[in-house]
Amino acid sequence: MPTFKEILQINEQYALDNKKEPSAIKLLLLHFSKFDNTTLYQNIDKEMDESAYKRFLYAVDDYIKHHRPVQHITESEYFYGHKFAVNCNVLIPRYETEELVSYLLEYMDETFDQDQTIDLVDIGTGSGCLASVLALEYDRINVVATDISQEAIDVAKENAKSLNANIKFLQGDMLEPVQSMKFDVLISNPPYIPDNEVVDPLVKDHEPHIALFGGKDGLDYYRAIIQNAESVLKDKYIIAFEHAFDKAKKIKKIIKKNLKDVRIIQKKDMQGKDRMTFIFKD
């Protein structure tokens, strides 16, 4: 049997030769060896168990030949330091979205009284990563999360349960399930890929289309939320969006058309791309 070092070298090159991420190979090796990073390197010159090695090789082919996301193979992804279960019914949490959470936590502290309990709604919750992290990271918060997909709600509920995050989940389209409620904060990372845009098979063939595509220009869901947001928001509020890097100006235009007397802050992500928009009503 080959050593862990040999396995990494051979299969990382296999990934590179097929224009895939070599980092995915390490994630698969950690998963099937049941090691963390430290343990892997402590055992780097030892041979891998034969049964685990065979399962690992099958998974590598599943990733490289069949374009299956590594997170669907391992059935998990980390977001903001917390482990989330994922499957084909929800989008895989992206690292960039952690920045949306960080900024929002900062803005909530700046905007609301220190003894105030915040009512927050997450529209299109998917795996529940935003709702769960905000419920865990902010002491004084009541979180409601919605999604049109019952299958996504089921995944989000399991994640909240495993993380001990207190969230109320409601199934329904966009703002419809919360029309009788009022919130201080609305956060959403809705579908934003234009319907006719070419998408990597790794994403298009394995992640739910209902959570990917946002109409002809990718902005249908932003329009729907912005046009109706104040029906579910209190007089003083924050709206937080993640969006495509090339849509910041258009989203700002939609906001100005529909919401009066608001402040708009748009933030770049760590790659310098316009990825986040925050709306404040004071």
Secondary structure, 3 states (H helix, E strand, C coil): CCEHHHHHHHHHHHHHHCCCCHHHHHHHHHHHHCCCHHHHHHCCCCECCHHHHHHHHHHHHHHHCCCCCHHHHHCEEEECCEEEECCCCCCCCCCCHHHHHHHHHHHHHHHCCCCCCEEEEEECCCCCHHHHHHHHHCCCEEEEEEECCHHHHHHHHHHHHHHCCCEEEEECCCCHHHCCCCEEEEEECCCCECCCCCCCHHHHCCCCHHHCECCCCCCHHHHHHHHHHHHCEEEEEEEEEECCCCCHHHHHHHHHHHCCCCEEEEEECCCCCEEEEEEEEC
